[in-house]
């Protein structure tokens, strides 16, 4: 009972983090491993458990969506689903060591980009005399590779996504957060379908159910709070989450 309750709380924290700033996987995964799950199984369970919470957050944000540059939401979501499916498929044939090694450095880059991305974008715009803006094709290609990473490993893919949009399109992190959560939901749902079929995630149904229930509650609560945060506070939470997650990933590596 105590173990299930702790996993429930971890699910709440992970779901809320994903809704507010990202990094929920890093909360969920270590708790499941500490409960005795093999890392591969824990990764699959965490993804499946966090998917409904991400969907719950996306539902809360549905009226706040703003387009990502010139790219339509439908096209962006389709690319996220396809890329995540490819990434989840790679889990079955590739070792995790390559992504484990790259993840801390990707996150460090994402954190720096989140901190200075808007300023760099404005500086470049000033020099060029016009706004910085990735083309629709460039946004979709970049989103595909992010979704592949998200489907394979999943850790802080939302932070990397916001970093890309910040530097490539000059988007405010607070304004783009609803779309980030929507794309995170698409990535998690797509990879979860394959993990349900191809992994042994259902071998621990009670732990999966506990984390899933917590993540849904946390997803609703996190999105509710984030929608009421002032923009500067949400940007601070996003950046703080990125910094902490990056440090934790380096310690884990």
N, C-alpha and C positions, 0 to 999 in steps of 0.2 A: 504493500500500500504506500509506504514512504517513497519507494523508488518511483512508482507511478505518479505520485504527487509532485516530486521534483521534476520529472520529465514534463508534466503538465505546466509547471511554472516556467520551465525552459521554453516550452512552446509559446506561452504567452509573451515572454520576452523576445523571442525570435520573430514572432508575427508582428509585434509592435515595432521592432527595429526595422524590419523590412518595409513597413508602412511609412515610417518617419524618415529613415536615412539609409537603410541597407545594412548588410552585415549579419542578418539573422542566422545564416548558415553556420557562422563561426560559433554562435551560442548553442545551436541545436546539435551540431556534429560531436563536439567533445563530450557533451552530456550523454549521448547515446553510446559513444565508445566507452565511457566510464561505467556504463550500465552493463558492459560485457559484450557488446556487439562488435563483430569484425568491422574494420573501417569501411570496406566496400558496402556492406549491408547497411551500416549506419548512414552512409552517404545517400543510399537509395531511400531509406526510411525518412531521413530528414527532408529530402526533396518532395516525397509524396505527402508528408505531413504538412509541409509549409505551403504547398500549392493551394489548398482551399483558403488558407489565411490570406494569401496574395490575391486570390479572386475576390475575397470579401473586401479587402482594401480597395481594389480596383472598382468595385461596385460603389463604394462610398465616394470615390473620386470621379464617378462617371460624368458629372456635370461640370467638372473643372478642367477637362482635357483641353489642351491647346496643341495645335499641329507642331511637329518638329520640322522647322524650316519649310521647304517646299514639298515635303513628303506627306502623303495622306496617312491617316491612322490605320486604314485597312491594309495598305501595302506594308507599312512598318510592322504591324502585328503578324501578317502572313510570313514575312521574312523571319521574325523572331520564332515563330512556331517551327518553320522548316529548319532553321539553323540549330535550334535546341534539339530537334529530333536527330539531326546528324551528330551532334555532340554526345547525346545519350547513347547513340549507337557505337560511338568510339570507345565508350566505357567497356564494352564487351570485348574489344580486341586490342586495346592499348593499355600500358601501365599508367598508373596515376602519377608516377614520379616526375615526369616532365612538367605537368601542370603544377604539381606541388612546388617544384623549384622555381617556376616562373611567377606564381601567384604573388609572393611578397613584393617583387619588383614591379609587377603590373599595378599593384595597389599603391605602392609608393609614388609611381607616376600619376596615378589617378588622384591621390591626395594633393600633390603639388598642383596638379591641373585645376582641381576644385578650388584651391586657395587663390590661384592667380589667373585662372582661365579667362574670366570676364575682363580683367585688366589688360591681359595680353590681346584679347580680341579687340578691345577698344583702341589699344595702341596701334595695332596693325591696321584697323579701319581708318585711323587718323592719318597714318602714313600713306595708305593707298587712296584715300579720299572717298572710299565707299565701304559699306558694311562687309564684314567677313561672312561668308556663307557657303557651306558645302552644297554641292548640287544634290538633287534627289537621288541620283544613282550612287554618289559617294556615301550618302547617309545610309542607303539600303545595304551597300556592300559592307560598310563598317558594322552595321547592326547585325548582319549575318554572322560575321566572325565573333562578335560579342555573344551572340546567341549560341554559337558552337561552344564557346568557352562556358557559357552558363549551363548548357545541357550536359557538358562533361564534368565540370567541377562545381560550378554554381556559386562559389564563394565571392560575395561582394560584386556580383555582376552589375547590380544596380548602381553602385558607386562608379564603376568604370563607364557605365552608360551615361550618367550625368556628366562625368568628366569630358567625354567625347562631345556631347552636345554643348557644353560650356565653351570649350576652346574652338570647336568647329563651326558653331552657329551663334555663339555669344548669348545663349539662353541663360536666363536667371535660374539658379538651382531650385528656388522655391516655386517658380512658375512651372518648371518642367517636371516637378515631383509627381503630379498625378499621372503623366504619361510614362514616367519611369516605372511606377508601380504597375501600370497596365501592361507594359512590356515584360516586366518581371513575372507577372501572372501568366502571360502567354508562354514564356520560357519554362516556367516550373510545371505548368500543366502538360505541355508537350513532352518533356522528359519523363514526367511521372507516369504517363501512359506506358512508355516502353519499360520503365523500371517495374511497374506492376506486372508486366507480362514476363520479363526476362530475368528479374532478380528474385532473391528469396526474402524480400522485404516483409512479406506476409507471415514470415516464420515467428514474428513477435507481435501478434495482433494487439495485445493490451498496451504495449509501449507505443505502438504506432497510433492507436486510438487516443491515448493520453496526450501525445504531442500534437496530434491533429486538432483536438478540441481546444487545446491551449492556443495554438496558432491562429485559429479562426477568431477566438475572443480577442487575442492580441492584435490581429489584423484590423478588426473593427475599431477597437479602442485607439490604436495608433493612428489610423486614418482620421478618426474623429478629432483627436488632439491636434494633428498636423494641420488640418484645415483651419484651425483656430489660432495657430501660431502666427505672430507677425513674421513678415518675410525675413527680417534680419535674424530672428531667433531660429527659424527653420534652417536658414543657411548655416548658422552656427552649429546646430545639431548635426546637420549633414557632414560638415567638416570635422566636427569632433568625433563622430562615428567613424569617419574615414581614417583619422589619425589613430584612434584606438585599435581599429581592425587591422590596420597595416602593421602596427607594433606587435599585435598578437600573432599575426601570420609570420612575421620574422622570427618570433620566439618559437613558434610551432615548427618552422622550417629548420 
